[in-house]
Amino acid sequence: MLRARYRRITFFFARILLSFALWDLVLPRLGLGAFARRTRPERLRRSAAAFRQLAVSLGGVMIKGGQFLSTRVDVLPLEITQELAGLQDEVPPVDFPAIRGVIEAEFGRPLEQIFASFEPQPLAAASLGQVHRAQITVETDDGEGGGTEAQPALLPVVVKVQRPQVEDLIATDLAALRTVGGWLQRYPPIRRRADVPALLEEFSQILYQEIDYLAEGGNAETFQANFAGDPGVRVPVVYWTHTTKRVLTLENVWAIKINDYEGITAAGIDRAAVAARLLNTYLQQIFEDGFFHADPHPGNLFVHPLGEDSPEETEGWELTFVDFGMTGRVPPNVKAGLREMLIGVGTQDAARVVRSYQTLGILLPEADTGLITRATEEVFQRYWGKTMTELTSISPQEVRALVLEFRQLLYNLPFQLPHNLIFMGRAVGILAGICTGLDPQFNVWDHLAPFARKLIAEEARPAAENVLRELGDLARVLVAAPRRVDHVLEQIERGEVAVRAPEVTREVRQMERAIRQVAVGIIFAALLLGSVQLYLSSASPFWQVLLAGAVLSLVWVFVEGIRKG
């Protein structure tokens, strides 16, 4: 079965790649380019629909791949992203007997001895696991003081259970994708800008982390600690007594889905405020914590109304995150580059933005940084301050004019995609879509600029501390200076001071050797010319003596050069 699955995936992509080569490479050379361009949207839609059917029927990594592609509106045509958008929730659930078998195999006892109750119908189904409502028994006291016995109580939870044989399916799907990646890597324009095998390796690491529910529980607690001081952000509690590598039991925080716009409005919650809080949490995750939720699709984000007695700073609701299987960490060098980029964007400093590209490794070595800087300045001038709706409604004529102005830059495409940024890019792409859906007039600049000013202030604080530290060191030197000067004068009077300049001495010795070599070279030339003159005139046999002297002087120059390096 797994071998047939491998063949099905590779044959599908082979057919898609051959179709691409025929329509977009061969037909234009035969004079049918206009026909190929006219039929391209429908062909792309059909290809995306075929992949969607494949992903739904196979599940596993194919679903994850489709979810990823559906968010890449920055690099894929609209026909593809729209067709794949349904993969966010279009995952058939696993039958309950199979789920029961996974749970009982993990805990080694019947399901009824593990959970007080367990709903067979799943609450949600995902590509690698599914979620069920349940109840667990916990011990509580009656609150009357010491001496009271603990009383059992039922606590509502959600249980995330891994699909059966998911590790075998992942291994097969990744093997097929590596084969396809090898085909893509042979295409020079792709190979020059992206390391496809490295991207697949990173993707595989993330997938294997995602099916380790013990690691996911740890990620949830890390995220919870990072936002411990923010009452407007909620993370479910992990119940470790009911958690294993393939079963994860969490506090039930199910609420209004973040893309349920009618439900959010009916609860009296400002959708624009939800979008703002969501963006601000990601600014903190990426630029401050260096640890971010990498899968913020609508099924993993909820809005939880708190009621009239809620703290004022929460605005009456909480932003709830679930599913921490896919998270990302930002290395210090990447964080420095991203902070540089955000400050550059927030302050409209095009040169600083380009420097951040270099820090992050986005630019190819042959990139024309001057042209990229001018293009960035032009983008700031034209589009700074526009809302997401205004940006998406820019006329094709305006876009065409910008393309024509910087056609050389677009032709060369001096950019590459570092593999350690791929999942961050995915998260940002999803985030942009969610914020725009919540608030069509969402203005990202209004949030980036204040955060950039905050980062600048944080940069200035260490700089001020360094200045104070340097002033303190200078003050100590000035205080000690009179005593040290007096000590040096006493040594000079006693004749105990010897001037040592090793660098100067070494340079002088090298110069002396060079002068000697030049002098010997002149002697060699004189002896050689003299011997030649005597030989030609046949006036004296003394030419042999001069020639021998020339040879000896030449040997000395070579030996001296080898000996001194």
N, C-alpha and C positions, 0 to 999 in steps of 0.2 A: 504493500500500500504506500509506504514512504517513497519507494523508488518511482512509483507512478506519479506521486505528488511532485517530486523533483522534476520529472520530465514535463509534466503539465505546465509548471511555472516557466521553465526555460524555453519551451516551445512557444508559449504565449509571448514572451518578450522578444524572442527571435523573430516572430511574425511582425510584431510592432516595429522593431528596428528595421527590418527589411522594407516594410511599407513606408517608413520615414525616408529611407534612402531612395526608394523609387520615386516618390512624389516630390520630395524637396531637393533631391540632388540630381537625379537622372532626367526627369521630365523637363525641368528648366533648361537643361543643355540641349534638348531636342526642340526647343521653341515652344513648349507648352507650359511655360511658367505662369501665365495669366490664368489658365484653367486650373492649375494646381493651387494657386492662391485663392481662387474663387470657391473651390470646394473644401478648402482647408478647415474652416470651422466645423462643418458637419463631420468630417473625418476625425477630427480631434474628439468631438462629442461621442462618436461611436466607439473610438478606442477607449475613452474613459469609462463608458458604460460597460464595455467588455471587461475591463479590469475590475470594475465594481462587482460584477457578477462573479468573477474569479475569486475576489477577496471574500465575498459573503459566503461562497460555497466552501472555501478552504479555511477561513478564519486565521487565527494565529498571527504571524508576522505580516501577512498580506493585509490584514485589517489595519495594523499599525502603520504600514506603509501608505495605505490609502488615506488614513487620517492625516498623516504628515503632508502628503501631496495636496490634500484639500485646503490646507492653510497657506500654501505657498503662492498667494496671489501676486507676489512680487516677481516670480520667475516663470509661472505657468499661465497659459491662456485661460480666460474666464470660462470657456467651454469645459475645460477639464476640472477646474476647481468646483464649479457648480454641480457637475455630475457626481463628484466624489463626496460632496458635503454630507450626503445622507449616511455615509459610513460612520459618522460620529455616534449614532445610536442604533444603526441597523445591524445588530449582531444577534443571531438566534441563540436562545439559552440552551444550556445542557440539561438533559433530563434529570429529575431529582434523584433517582436511584444511583446515578453515577456520582452526583455530588455527595450523597450520603456515604458512598464507598470511600471517597477521598477523606472525609472528616474522620470516619471510624478507623481508617488505616493510619492516620496521623496520631490519634489519641489512644488507639489500642483498646477501645471499648465502645459500646453501642451509643448512638447519637442521643438517646433519651437520658443517658447517664452524664452527658456533657452539658447539654442545654436544657433548661426548664421547658422551653417551647422553641419550635423551629418551623418557620413558614416554608412549605415546599415551593411556593410560587416565588421566583426571584424578584427582588426589588429593581435590579438593574443587571444587564448582561454586558460584559466587555469582551475584548478579544482574547484575553488571557485568563480571565476569571469572571465570577459573577457574585452578586451581593444578595443576601437573604436577611430578612428581619428575624430576630430571635429574642429570647430572654435568658438571662443567667441569674443564678441565686447568689446573693452577697449577704454577708453578715453585717448587721447594723445594731445599734443600741437604741433604747427608747428615749435617751436624752434626759433621764431623771437623776443622773449622777452616778457615783460609784456603786458597785455591788450589783448592778443590773446585768442580766445575761444578754448576750448578743441574740438578736432576732433575725431570722432569715427574711430577705426581701427580694422581690423580683425586679431586675433592672433591664430595661429595654436596650438592646444592642443591635448592631448590624454585623453580619459575618461575611467576610470576603473569602471565597473558596476558589482555589485554582482549578482550572479545567483539567480533566484527566489527560495524561500522556503529553502534556504541553511541552515538556523539554525535548521530546523526540521530534515534535512538529517544528519547534524553533530551529533545531539543528538542521533539519531537512530544508526549511525555507531559507535559512542563511546560506547554506551550501549552494542553493540555486541562485540566490542573489549575488553571491561571490562570482559565480560563473558569468552572470550578466554584467557585473561590474568589470570583469576582465575584458569583456567585449568593448565596453564604453571606454576603458582606459587606453585602448588602442587608437582612439580617435584623438588626434593631436590637440584640437581646440579644447576638448574636455580635460585631457591629461595635463595641459599647461596651466589650467586654472583650478583644478580640484583633484585631490588625491582620493579617488573613489575607493580603493581598498582600505585606506585609513578611515574614511567615513563609515564604511560597512563594519569595520572592526569596532569603532566607537558605538555604532548602533547595536551591535551584538552584546557589548558590555552592558549597555543600558537595559537591554531586554532581559539578560540574565539577572541583573540587579532587581528588575521589576517583578520577577517571579520568586524572589527571596523575601517572604513576608516578614521575617525577623528584621531584615535590613529596612524594610518599609516602615515598620513600627519605630525603629530608631530615628528614621528621617522625620517622622511625624513629631516625635518628642524634640528633636533639634529645632524644627520650625516653630513649635510651640514656645520653646525657650527664647527664640529670637523675637517673638512678638508678645512676650509676657507682659510688657509694659503698655500694650495697646489694647484697650478694652473693646475696640471696634472690630477686632479680628479674632476668630474662633477656630480652634483645631480640636478634633475629637480626641478623647482620652483612649489610650491603648490598654486593653485588659490582657496582660501577659499570661495570666493563668489559663486563658482560653486561646492562646496564640501559638502557632508553630510555623515552620517554614512555608507551609502550603495553606494554612488557615489563619486569618487575621480577624480578631474580634475588637470592635471599636464602639465607642459611645455613639448612640444614634443621634446624629445632628441633622437629619434630613429636614429640609425646609424648602423655600421657594427657589427653583432653579434660576440661575442668573439670566437666562434667556427667556424666562417667562415674564415678558414685559407687562402683560395685563395683570398678572398676580402681584408683581412688585408695586404697580400703580394702585391696585385695589387695597394693598396694605398701607397706603399712605406714605410710601417711601419715594424720595426723589431719585429718579433713575440717573440723573446727571451726577448726583452725589455718590451713587454706587460706582459709576465709571471712574470718578476722581479717586475714590478710596482704593479701587482695584489697581489703578496705575501707580498710585503712591506706594502701595505695598510692594509692587515689583521694583520700583526705584530703590526702596530700601533693601530688598532681597539681593539685587544684582550689584549695586554700587556700595552698599555698606556691609551687609552680612556675608556676601560672597557665597550664598547658598540659596538656590531658588527652586520653586515648584515648576518643573519643566513641562507639565501637561495640563495647562489651565483651560481645557475645553469645557463647555457648559455643563457637562455631567459631573464635573469635579468642583463646581463653585455654587454656593447657595447664599441666599439672603434670608437672614433669620430675624423676624420682627421680635422686639423685646417687650413692647407694651409701654404704658404711660409711666411706670415707675423706673424706667431704665436710666442709667447715668447720662448726664447731658452730653458728655463727650462722644457717646456712641451714636447720637442722633436718633436713638430709638430702634436701632437695628445693628446686626453683626454681619460681617462678611466671613463666610465659612469656607474653609479649604478642606477637601478630602482627597484621598488617593495620592500617596507620596511615593509610589513605586518608581516614578520617573522624576528624578531631581538632578540638579546640576550644581557643580561647585566652580567658582570663578578663581583661577590661580591669581597670585598677586600681580604678575606681569599683565595678564588680561584685564584685571580690575583697574590697573593704572591706565591702560589704554582706553578702556571704556569711560573712566572718569574724565580723561582728557577729551574724549569725543563729546561727552555730555556737556562739559563746560564750553567747548568750542561751539556746539549747537546752541546752547542757552545764551551765549554772548555774541552769536553770529560772527565768530572768529574763524574764517575759512582756513587760514593757515594752521590753526591749532587742530582743526578737524583732520586735515591732511596728515599732520604729525601723528595723530592718534591712529590713522590707518597704518602708518609705518610701524608704530609700536605693536599693533595687533597682527602685523604680518599680512594685511589684506592686499597691499600693493605688490605687484610684480617688480623685480629689480629694474626693468627698463621703463617703468612708468614715468610719464612727464608730470612731475608734481606741480609745476607752474600752471599747466593747462587744467589740471584737476582743481587747483585752488581757484582759478578764475571761474570754472564751472560751478563750484560750490558757492562762490560769492553771488553768481547769477541766480542760483536756486534760492538763496536767502532773500535776495532782492525781490524775486517774483512771488515766492510762496510763503515767506515768513508771516505768521499770524493768521493764516487761513484755517478755517475749521475743516474737519474731516469731510463734511458734505461739500464744501467749496473745493477742496482738493480733488474729490472724485468727479466733480462736474467741470473740470478744466477742459476747455475746448480742444479738439484734436489739432486745430490750426496752431494754437499756442504751443502745444507739445512738439509739433512738427518744426516750428521755428527754433525751439531750443535744441532739438536734435540736429538741425542743419547747422546751427552755430558751432556745435561741438561734435560734429560728425566724425572728426578724426579720433577723438577720445573714444567714442562709441565703437568706431571701427576696430581700434586696437584692443579695447576692453582690457586695460592693464590691471585687472582685479583677480584675486583668487579667494577661495573660501576656506579658511583654516578649519580643520575638522573639529577643533574644540569649541567652535562657535555655532555649530550646526543646530544643536538643540536649544540654545539660547535664541537663535533666530527663529526657530519653530515657535517657541513660547511667545516671543514678541509679535509674530505674525498672528497667532490666535488672539492675543491680547488686544491688538488693534481692531480686529473684527468685533470682539465682544464690546469694547468701549464705544465703537461707532453704532452698534446695534442698540445699546442702552441710551445713547445720546447722539442723535445724528449731527448735532451742532458741537460735538466734543472738540475742544481746541487743545491739542496736545502741547502747544507752545506755552499756554498759560500755566502748565504744570512743570514743564522742563525748565523754564527760566528761573523760578524760585529755587528749585532743587539745585540747579547749577550755581546760583549765588551761595547757597548753603555749602556746597563743596569748595567754592573759592574761599569762603570764610574759614573752613577747616584747614585749607592749605596755608592761609595767612597765619593761623595760630601757631603752628610749628615754626614758621619763619620768624615770628616775633620772639618765640622762645629761644631760637638759635641766636638771634641778635643779642638778647639779654645774656645768654651764656658766653658769647664772645666778649661782650663788654666786661663781664666778670673776670674772665681769663686775662684780659688786657689790664684791668685794675690790679690784679695780683702781680703781674709782671712789672708794672710801674712802681708798685710798693717795694718790690724786691730789687729793683734796678740799682739804686744808690749803693747798697751793700755789695752787690756783685761787681760793680765798677771799681769800687775801692779795693776789692780782693784782686782783680786783674792788674791794677796799677802796682800793687805790692809785688806781684810775681814778676812784672817787667823790671822793677827796680832791682830785684835779686837775680835777674838774668835767667829766670826759669821758664820763659816763654819761647817756644819754638813754633815757627809758622809751618804748618803742614797743609799742602794743597794737593792731594793725590790726583784729582782730576787734571789739574794743570800740569803736574809732573808727567802723567801718562800722555797727555797731548804733546808735550815737548819731546818726549822720547819717540813718539810716533813720527813727529816732524823730522827729528834727527835721522831716523831710519830712512825716511822718504828722500831726504837730501842726499844721504850716502848712496842710495840706489840710483838717483838721478846722476850723481857724479860718476858712478861706475858705468852707467849707461853711456854717458858722454865719452868716457875713456874707451869703452868697447867700440863705439862708432869711429873714434879717431884711429884706433889700432886697426880696425877692419879696413877703413878707407886707405890707410897708409900701406897695408899689406897688398891691397889690390893695385895701388899705384906702382909699387915696386915690382910686383909680378908682371904687370903689363909692360913696364919699361925695361924689364930684365937687367936693370942696372946693378942689382945686388941680391944675393941669396938671403939677405936679412928679412925679406918679406915673410919667411916662415916663422921667424921669431915674433914678428908683429901679429901674425895670425894666431899663433898659440896664445899670446897675451889676450887677444880679443875673445878667444874661446873660454879662457879661464875667467875673464871678467863676466862673461855671460852666465857661466855656471854659477859664479858667486851670487849674481842677482837672483837666479832661480832658487838656490839653496836658502838664501836669506828670506826670500818671500815665503817659502814653505815653512821654514822654522818659526817665523813670526806670525803665521796664519794669514 
